[in-house]
């Protein structure tokens, strides 16, 4: 159902069962998939593609021009997957030509009230950004990342899968997969063991990840030395491969 007060550009393409609430504005070059619900007072600007079964709550701004001062009106894009929830006041900006001209969000993510996803961010699946989180331009999030309320992530940082940040964390460097962190600036505090168990990781896998954490953080090794020590184990243990990949991909250095 589309409310009579909603304003929808003629070029927008909405699946037949998309719900659009009152006073919502959907601009040109917007595509919205089946089962998606859009509450009142939402603004969606294109070029933006939104998948199926998403729910966008009131006062969210999706696909707006980015806040990068280099942006000069180029037709950059936002792509959103399926089954995401954007709560009240969320803001998600399109990309810039200085990167891939694209901001991408995967599926099954929860963006709580007033969360912000800046230009050129790459967000995986099953992530949770709690209230008032802000991830700056070019940030990459893996899968199953949890950012506590008021977490702020510096531009170009990479946050590995299954990691977790406590409330109010300020992230200035990369966070490896599985690592829990907190503070200003973020410091490591072990691995997200309880989250891993809830997601079906075996007791042996959790033990292996804990040992790998000690290799990175407790032996006094340089990052390159830690990776070299972990690589033979990672070849036999898939979960450690995820960790070593996140360490190798770091360009800003990891939190210590």
Buried (B, 14 or more C-beta within 10 A) or exposed (E): EBEEEBEBBEEBEBEEEBBBBEBBBBBEBBBBBEBBBBBBBBBBBBBBBBBBBBBBBBBBBBBBBBEBEEBEEBEBBBBBBBBBBBBBBBBBBBBBEBBBBBBBBBBBBBBBBBBBBBBBBBBBBBBBBBBBBBBBBBBBBBBBBBBBBBBBBBBBBBBBBBBBBBBBBBBBBBBBBBBBBBBEEBEBBEBBBEBBEEEEBEEEBBEBBBEBBEBBBEEEBEBEEBBEBBEEBBEEBEBBBBBBBBBEEBEBEBBE
